[in-house]
Amino acid sequence: MDPNPNAAPTDRNKTDLYVHEIEVDHRVSRDGTLVEAHRITLGKMGVNIGQFANHYWADRMEKENTFLWEALVRDVYARWKKTQTITTDGFPLESWHLTKGMLKRCKELGMHSVEDIATAGGAVSDRLGMGGVDIVARAKAFVANKDQTALANKMTILEAQVAQMAKDIAERDATIAQLASGQPKPQRQRAA
């Protein structure tokens, strides 16, 4: 189950595992007292959680399985401790237009964001059931459109910065020309 530690570094990052659930539980400590503990359930992307699930105690996993902890769990766990919900990078599926049934199915298969669906393999669209191919296509279009919108916004910001720089350069050139001719420096107008 654990990624192969002897694999090349680029291969080690290719894992289908994800943090499916983190829950608060209790267990008996070495001194016999009951202590709070966090149980982490890992799932495998594209596989129903009922068919594949591994459970770990957070404190033990951090010490005993450091590779998996660092590569997969640490950041998700840190965010979970703050919000008590598992959050992932990307556009959350809850905010996207999905039926309740399809949302549940996506979560069971380990997909928590539109980007997860867009980058999922072809077998995942089959596992989503009826409408799965359409959802994957919609997700890919959504991600492509989101990237184009972000690029357009960045270009608008850069154009505004270039216009401001041109204005500043023109003011500087005018000041230099006046100083070279011996005339007093013009007073800058302040914005109201």
C-alpha positions as CSV (number, residue, x, y, z in Angstrom):
1,M,0.0,0.0,0.0
2,D,2.8,2.4,0.8
3,P,4.5,4.0,-2.1
4,N,7.8,2.3,-3.0
5,P,10.6,4.2,-1.2
6,N,13.1,2.8,-3.8
7,A,11.2,4.4,-6.7
8,A,12.6,7.4,-8.5
9,P,11.6,10.7,-6.9
10,T,9.3,11.6,-9.8
11,D,7.5,8.2,-9.5
12,R,7.0,8.6,-5.7
13,N,4.9,11.7,-6.3
14,K,2.4,9.7,-8.5
15,T,0.1,8.3,-5.9
16,D,-3.6,7.6,-6.2
17,L,-4.0,7.8,-2.4
18,Y,-5.9,10.7,-0.7
19,V,-7.1,11.6,2.7
20,H,-10.8,10.5,2.7
21,E,-11.7,11.3,6.3
22,I,-10.3,12.5,9.6
23,E,-12.3,11.8,12.7
24,V,-11.9,12.4,16.4
25,D,-11.8,9.1,18.3
26,H,-10.4,8.0,21.7
27,R,-8.0,5.3,22.6
28,V,-6.3,4.0,25.8
29,S,-2.8,5.5,26.4
30,R,0.1,3.5,27.9
31,D,-0.7,4.7,31.4
32,G,-4.3,3.4,31.0
33,T,-6.1,6.7,30.6
34,L,-8.5,7.5,27.7
35,V,-7.1,10.1,25.4
36,E,-8.4,11.9,22.3
37,A,-6.8,10.7,19.0
38,H,-7.4,11.5,15.4
39,R,-8.0,8.6,13.0
40,I,-7.1,9.2,9.4
41,T,-8.7,7.2,6.6
42,L,-6.9,7.0,3.3
43,G,-8.7,6.1,0.1
44,K,-7.5,5.3,-3.4
45,M,-8.6,7.7,-6.1
46,G,-11.2,6.2,-8.4
47,V,-12.0,3.2,-6.1
48,N,-15.0,3.1,-3.9
49,I,-14.1,3.7,-0.3
50,G,-15.8,0.5,0.7
51,Q,-13.4,-1.5,-1.4
52,F,-10.2,0.3,-0.3
53,A,-9.7,2.1,3.0
54,N,-6.7,2.1,5.3
55,H,-6.9,3.7,8.8
56,Y,-4.1,5.3,10.7
57,W,-3.7,7.1,14.0
58,A,-2.4,10.6,13.2
59,D,0.4,10.6,15.8
60,R,1.7,7.2,14.9
61,M,1.6,7.8,11.2
62,E,3.6,11.0,11.6
63,K,6.3,9.0,13.4
64,E,6.2,5.6,11.7
65,N,5.3,6.4,8.1
66,T,7.0,9.7,7.5
67,F,7.1,9.5,3.7
68,L,3.3,9.1,3.4
69,W,2.8,11.7,6.1
70,E,4.9,14.3,4.4
71,A,3.7,13.5,0.8
72,L,0.0,13.2,1.5
73,V,-1.3,13.9,4.9
74,R,0.5,16.7,6.7
75,D,-1.0,19.7,4.9
76,V,-4.5,18.3,4.8
77,Y,-4.3,17.4,8.5
78,A,-3.0,20.9,9.5
79,R,-6.0,22.5,7.6
80,W,-8.4,20.0,9.2
81,K,-7.2,20.9,12.7
82,K,-8.2,24.5,12.0
83,T,-11.6,23.9,10.3
84,Q,-12.6,20.3,11.2
85,T,-13.2,19.7,7.5
86,I,-11.0,18.2,4.8
87,T,-10.2,20.9,2.2
88,T,-8.3,20.5,-1.0
89,D,-6.8,22.9,-3.5
90,G,-9.1,23.8,-6.3
91,F,-12.8,24.7,-6.8
92,P,-14.9,22.7,-4.3
93,L,-17.5,20.3,-5.7
94,E,-20.1,21.6,-3.2
95,S,-20.0,25.0,-5.1
96,W,-20.2,23.4,-8.5
97,H,-23.4,22.3,-10.2
98,L,-23.8,18.6,-9.3
99,T,-26.7,16.5,-8.1
100,K,-26.5,15.3,-4.5
101,G,-26.1,11.8,-5.7
102,M,-23.2,12.6,-8.1
103,L,-21.6,14.8,-5.4
104,K,-21.7,11.8,-3.0
105,R,-20.3,9.5,-5.7
106,C,-17.4,11.8,-6.5
107,K,-16.5,12.1,-2.8
108,E,-16.6,8.2,-2.5
109,L,-14.2,8.1,-5.3
110,G,-11.9,10.6,-3.7
111,M,-12.6,13.6,-5.8
112,H,-13.2,16.8,-3.8
113,S,-12.6,19.5,-6.4
114,V,-13.5,20.2,-10.0
115,E,-9.7,19.9,-10.8
116,D,-9.8,16.3,-9.3
117,I,-12.5,15.3,-11.8
118,A,-10.8,17.0,-14.7
119,T,-7.5,15.2,-14.1
120,A,-9.0,11.8,-13.3
121,G,-8.4,9.0,-15.7
122,G,-10.9,7.5,-18.1
123,A,-11.8,4.7,-15.7
124,V,-13.2,7.2,-13.2
125,S,-15.8,8.5,-15.6
126,D,-17.0,4.9,-15.9
127,R,-17.2,4.5,-12.1
128,L,-19.2,7.7,-11.8
129,G,-22.0,5.9,-13.7
130,M,-24.5,7.5,-16.0
131,G,-23.4,11.0,-16.9
132,G,-19.8,10.4,-15.8
133,V,-18.3,11.1,-19.2
134,D,-20.3,14.4,-19.4
135,I,-19.2,15.5,-15.9
136,V,-15.5,14.8,-16.7
137,A,-15.9,16.8,-20.0
138,R,-17.6,19.7,-18.1
139,A,-14.9,19.7,-15.5
140,K,-12.1,19.9,-18.1
141,A,-14.0,22.8,-19.8
142,F,-14.4,24.5,-16.5
143,V,-10.7,24.3,-15.6
144,A,-9.7,25.5,-19.1
145,N,-12.1,28.5,-18.9
146,K,-10.8,29.2,-15.3
147,D,-7.2,29.3,-16.6
148,Q,-8.1,31.6,-19.4
149,T,-10.0,34.0,-17.1
150,A,-7.1,34.1,-14.7
151,L,-4.8,34.9,-17.6
152,A,-7.1,37.7,-18.8
153,N,-7.2,39.2,-15.3
154,K,-3.4,39.1,-15.0
155,M,-3.1,40.8,-18.4
156,T,-5.5,43.6,-17.3
157,I,-3.4,44.1,-14.2
158,L,-0.2,44.2,-16.2
159,E,-1.6,46.7,-18.7
160,A,-2.6,49.0,-15.8
161,Q,0.9,48.7,-14.4
162,V,2.5,49.6,-17.7
163,A,0.2,52.6,-18.1
164,Q,1.1,53.8,-14.7
165,M,4.8,53.3,-15.4
166,A,4.5,55.3,-18.7
167,K,2.8,58.1,-16.8
168,D,5.6,58.1,-14.1
169,I,8.3,58.2,-16.8
170,A,6.6,61.1,-18.6
171,E,6.5,63.1,-15.4
172,R,10.1,62.3,-14.6
173,D,11.2,63.3,-18.1
174,A,9.3,66.6,-17.8
175,T,10.9,67.3,-14.4
176,I,14.4,66.6,-15.9
177,A,13.8,68.9,-18.8
178,Q,12.6,71.7,-16.5
179,L,15.6,71.2,-14.2
180,A,18.0,71.2,-17.2
181,S,16.5,74.5,-18.5
182,G,16.8,76.2,-15.0
183,Q,13.1,76.6,-14.4
184,P,11.6,75.7,-11.0
185,K,10.2,72.2,-10.5
186,P,6.4,72.2,-11.1
187,Q,4.3,71.3,-8.0
188,R,2.6,67.9,-8.2
189,Q,-1.1,67.9,-8.0
190,R,-2.5,65.9,-5.1
191,A,-5.5,63.7,-5.5
192,A,-8.5,64.9,-3.6
